Amino acid sequence: MRYYVTSDTHGFYSILRDALGQAGFFDDKGEKKLAILGDLFDRGDEAVQLQDFVLKLMEEDRIILIKGNHEDLFKALVTEDFGIPYQHHVSNGTYDTVLQLTGYDPKRSVEEHYAFAKAGRETPLYEKIIPSMLDYYETKNYVFTHGWIPCLYSRRTGYSYYSDWRNADSFEWERARWENGMEAAQTCMEEKTIICGHYHASYGHHKFEHKGSEFDEDADYSPYYGPGVIAVDACTALSNRINVIVIEDEPLEKESYVFDR
């Protein structure tokens, strides 16, 4: 199976299509799937187009969707926060995504926040896409996830391997979606290579390869390849690019993943 792997598309549909085209995804007539490792929305202004694109690939069974921390933020805004745009929803772009997908304007969304939240829960993102998302997807040699696999952490020793991570509960997975996989990989090694997003790949190039800065003009946003980890988040809002890597590997006979709970 050929996997086209990307992450943190953040609502930049045009950039994603260009990146997939350059990687050969649309011309590839073989057995293939697109894997998006979370954070579909919450930065760009093409949420509706991206939502339609994902739905089409879901209908064709050509996509693997991993849940990111921004999907958790979306659910929180339209459920427990009742559509009220608290500062973190605004700064993270979640509020703008719900506005795009529901057609509400800011004034109406605040005045009718219960109806706004309900409209958010009636979007295909909430009803179809998020429920289909996995905590991880595993092949013979790779694990696809968002931030990192659930692991143990202490300020004194850093990250350490948690052998039973496949049986982690929803709270542990939610926390793992916020981890910096490039840091975790330094002391928390899984037998298989973990492909992750969430944290900008320029962090790994800067800190571990001493190449460029994290965010300035000399930053390297290309995929970071380190021991046991491949990080693909291109920090699209700053770099104006999306990374797509192509992986050839065997699917497991019995797919291992955890559905959204």
N, C-alpha and C positions, 0 to 999 in steps of 0.2 A: 504494500500500500504506500502511496505517496501522500505525505501530509504537507500542506502549505500552512505554516504556523506564523501567527502574528498575535499582537496583543495591544490593549490600550488604544483602540481605535478612536474612542472619545468623540464620536459624532462627526469625524472628518471623512465622509463617504468618498468624496472625489479623490482624496489622497490615497485612500485604501484601494480604490479601483485602479488607480495608476500603478500602485505598488504591486498589486496582484497581476496586472497585465505585464509588467516588467519581469515578474518572476515566472511567467508562463502559465499561470493558472487557467486562464480562459481558453488557451490553445491546447491545453493538455487533454487528450482524449482517453487517457488511461484511467486506471482505478485511483481515485484521489479523494481527499477531503480537505476542507479548509478548517483549521482549528484557530479559534479566537480565544485567547486566554484572559478573558474578562475585561471589564471597564469598556463596554461598547460605547457609552455616551458620556456626556457631561464636560464638554469643552467646545466642540465645534457647533456649527449651525445647520448641519445636515442630518438631524436626527430622524426625520421622517423618511428620507431616502435610504439611510442606513437600515432602519427598521424594515423597510420593504425588501431590501436586498437580503437581509438575514432570513426573513420569512420565506422568501423564494428558495433559498438554499435548504432551509429546513424541510420544505415540501419535497424537495428532490433528494433528501437524505444525503447531502453533500457537506454537512457542516457539523463540527463538534464545538460546543459552547461551554466554556469554563466560567464559573461565577467569580466576579471580582468584587472588591470592596465598594465600588460605585453602584453595583446592583443592590447591595445591602442598603446603601444610602437612599436609593430610589424607593425601595420598599418602606423604609422608615418614614420618608416624607409623606407618602400617600396612605400610610396606615397609622402608625402610632403618633405621628406628629400632625395628623389631620389636615395636611396640606398647608400648614403654616410654614412659610419660608424662613426658618431660623438662619443665622449668619453662616453656619457651616454648609447649609444647603445652597446658599447663594454663592459662597466662595468656591465650593467644589463644582459648581455648574449644574447640580442636580435640579434645582428650581427651574433653570432655563430649559432643561431637557423636558420637564413636564409641561412647561408652557408650549414648547414646540410640538409635542406629541398630542396635546389636547386642544390646541388652538385658542387657549385662554390668553387674555392680555393681563399684565401685572395687576392693574387696578381691580379688575373683576376677580382675579384669583384670590386676592386678599379679602375682598368683600364677601366672597362666596367660597371660603376655603374648604368647607365640608363638601360642596359640590365639586370643587376643583380636585380634591383628593379622590373622590369617587370617579371622576373622569380619568384620573391617572390610573386607577385600578381597572378601568375598562379598556386600557390601551393594549394592543398586542404585545408590547414589551412585558407588561405585568401578567397578562392572562396566558401567553403562549411561550414567550422567549425565556423569561426568568425561570418558570417551572421546569424548563427543559435543560437548564444549566447544571453542570456537574462540578463537584469540588475538585476532581482531578480525572484525568484520562490516562490510561496506562497501556503502553505497547511493550514489545519484547525488551527493548533497550532504553526506553524513555518514559518519563512521567511528565505530563503536561499539567501545569497548575498556574494559579495567578501569582501570589506573593511567594509562598513556600509551602511545603508540607508541614503539618503540625509537628512541633518540636519542643524541646525543653529550653528554657532560657534563664540565666541568672546574670546579674551585673558582674559577678566575680569571674565566672568561667565562660560566659558568652553562650552561644547556642550549642546544644548537644542533641544527638540523634535519639529519636523516639521510635523504637522498632515497631510499635503497634499503631503507627500513624494512619494506616488504612481503616482502622476501626475508631478513629477519633470522632467525637461528638460534634454537633453543629456549632457549639460555642468555640471549640478548638479550631475548627475550620474557619470560622469568622475571624478569629484572631490571626490565623496564619495568612489570611488574605492581605494583611497589612504589613507583613514582614518583608525585609530586604533580603531577597534570595541570594544575592552576591555575597553579603556578609554572612548569612547563615551557612553557605556552602564552605566557608573556611574551616568550620569545626563540626559541621552537621552533615556528614557524607552519607548519601544513599547509594546503594549499589548501582542503580540506574542513573543516567544523566537526567537532571530535572531541567525542563524548559519552562521559564517563568517570565512574567511581566511585572507590572506594578511599579517597579522602581527603575528609573532612567538608566539605560545601559552605560551612559557616560560616567556614572558613578564608579563602575567597575574598571573602566579604562583609566580613569583619573587616579583612583586609590590603589589599585593592584597592579596596573601596568605603567603608571606614572606617565600617562599620555593625555595631555590637554587638561582642561578644567571640566567642571561639571556642567556649567551653563553658559560660559562665555563663548566668544567666536571660535575659539580653538577646541571646543568640546567635541568629542567623538561619540555620536549617537548610534553608530553601527552596532550590530549585535555583539554582546560581550561573551566570549568563550573562556570559561575558567574550569578548574578541576570540578567535575560533577555538576556543572551548571552552564546553561546558555540563557542569557537575559536578552529579551528582544524589545523592551519598551523604548521607543525612540523619542519620547517626550515631545509628541507631535505638535503641541501648542507652541513650542519654542523652535523646534527643528524644521517644521513643515514637511516631515517625512514620516513614513510608517515602514518598519522593518518587516520583511517576509522571508523566512528561511524555509528551505525545502528539505524534508526528512524522509528517507526511505526506511521503512521498518515493518515488521510483521505485527498485525493486530493479535492480541491475545485470543485464544479460543473462547475463553469466557471473559468478556470485557470487565475490567475492574474500575469502578467509579462509584461515587456516591451522589445520588440525586439530591436536589434541594429538598430540605425538610420543611 
